[in-house]
Amino acid sequence: MTYGQQPGGPQNPNGPQYPGGYTPPQQMRPEDQRLWATLTHIGGIFFNFVAPLVAYLVLRDRGNFIREHTRVALNFHITMGIAYVVSGLLTVVLIGALLIPLIAVLTLVFGIMAAIAANQGQFYRYPLSIEFIKQ
């Protein structure tokens, strides 16, 4: 360490900057990234946007594969959350009662497809998803 350099300082001039004394997160192995990406998609099926949000905030700096999967899962489940709210409001005119089961089936099917793709080490882009969080 040279004079004036703080440990844990700017390790990557193009990446995130960390304060002195802070150790940046270590990159995960590819198989761990696949596991956590799969669990993120499955968690989205059961916990809507909460599981992808937690995964995105905690794991996004651990590798590009996990960052992309948590980002697309979060975008999709935020979109589905909005669809659930709109459908809930539309139950007043009875169309929402038809839309809620349809949204649940779409969430289940697309979540399983994304989990399978993540487990196989492939990227997956959810259809019908609004890009709230960009690259």
C-alpha positions in Angstrom: 0.0 0.0 0.0 1.4 3.4 -1.0 1.3 6.6 1.0 -2.1 8.2 0.9 -3.9 5.1 -0.4 -6.7 3.9 1.8 -7.5 0.2 2.0 -10.7 -0.6 0.3 -10.7 2.6 -1.6 -11.5 2.9 -5.3 -10.5 -0.5 -6.6 -12.2 -0.1 -10.0 -12.3 3.4 -11.5 -15.2 2.5 -13.8 -17.2 0.5 -11.2 -18.7 1.3 -7.8 -16.6 3.3 -5.4 -16.3 2.0 -1.9 -15.3 4.0 1.2 -11.9 3.3 2.8 -11.8 0.2 5.0 -14.7 -1.4 3.1 -14.1 -4.6 1.2 -16.2 -4.9 -1.9 -18.3 -8.1 -2.3 -16.6 -11.1 -3.9 -17.8 -12.5 -7.2 -19.8 -15.7 -6.9 -18.9 -18.8 -8.7 -21.0 -19.4 -11.8 -22.9 -22.3 -10.2 -23.8 -20.2 -7.2 -25.0 -17.4 -9.5 -27.2 -19.9 -11.3 -28.6 -21.2 -7.9 -29.4 -17.8 -6.6 -30.9 -16.6 -9.9 -33.2 -19.7 -9.9 -34.2 -19.1 -6.3 -34.9 -15.4 -7.1 -37.4 -16.4 -9.9 -39.1 -19.0 -7.7 -39.2 -16.6 -4.8 -41.0 -14.1 -7.1 -43.7 -16.6 -7.7 -44.5 -17.0 -3.9 -43.6 -13.5 -2.6 -44.3 -11.3 -5.7 -41.7 -8.5 -5.9 -40.3 -8.8 -2.4 -38.0 -11.7 -3.1 -36.5 -10.2 -6.3 -36.1 -6.9 -4.6 -34.1 -8.3 -1.7 -32.1 -10.5 -4.1 -31.3 -7.5 -6.3 -30.2 -5.3 -3.4 -28.1 -8.0 -1.8 -26.7 -9.9 -4.8 -26.4 -7.4 -7.7 -22.6 -6.8 -7.1 -21.8 -10.5 -7.0 -21.7 -11.2 -10.8 -23.2 -10.1 -14.1 -25.4 -13.2 -14.4 -27.1 -12.7 -11.0 -27.4 -9.0 -11.6 -29.3 -9.5 -14.9 -31.6 -12.2 -13.5 -32.5 -10.3 -10.3 -33.1 -7.2 -12.4 -35.5 -8.8 -14.9 -37.2 -10.7 -12.1 -37.8 -7.5 -10.2 -39.1 -5.7 -13.2 -41.5 -8.5 -14.1 -42.8 -8.8 -10.5 -43.3 -5.1 -10.1 -45.3 -5.1 -13.4 -47.4 -8.1 -12.1 -47.9 -6.3 -8.8 -49.3 -3.3 -10.7 -51.5 -5.6 -12.7 -52.8 -7.2 -9.5 -53.7 -3.7 -8.1 -55.4 -2.7 -11.3 -57.3 -6.0 -11.4 -58.3 -5.6 -7.8 -59.8 -2.2 -8.7 -61.5 -3.6 -11.7 -63.4 -6.2 -9.6 -65.9 -3.5 -9.2 -66.9 -4.0 -12.8 -66.3 -7.8 -12.6 -63.6 -7.9 -15.3 -61.0 -7.9 -12.5 -62.3 -11.2 -11.2 -61.3 -12.7 -14.5 -58.0 -11.0 -14.7 -56.6 -11.9 -11.3 -56.5 -15.7 -12.0 -55.0 -15.0 -15.4 -52.2 -12.9 -13.9 -51.6 -15.6 -11.3 -51.2 -18.2 -14.1 -48.9 -15.9 -16.1 -46.7 -15.2 -13.1 -46.5 -19.0 -12.4 -45.7 -20.0 -15.9 -43.2 -17.3 -16.7 -41.5 -17.6 -13.3 -41.0 -21.3 -13.9 -39.6 -20.7 -17.4 -37.2 -18.1 -16.0 -36.1 -20.4 -13.2 -35.4 -23.2 -15.7 -33.4 -20.9 -17.9 -31.4 -19.5 -14.9 -30.7 -23.1 -13.7 -29.4 -23.9 -17.2 -27.1 -20.9 -17.2 -29.1 -19.0 -19.8 -30.5 -15.4 -19.7 -34.3 -15.0 -19.8 -36.3 -12.0 -20.7 -39.9 -11.9 -19.3 -42.6 -11.0 -21.8 -45.1 -8.3 -20.7 -42.5 -6.7 -18.4 -42.0 -3.0 -18.0 -38.4 -2.0 -17.6 -38.4 0.0 -14.3 -34.8 -0.8 -13.5 -32.5 -0.4 -16.5 -29.1 -1.9 -16.9 
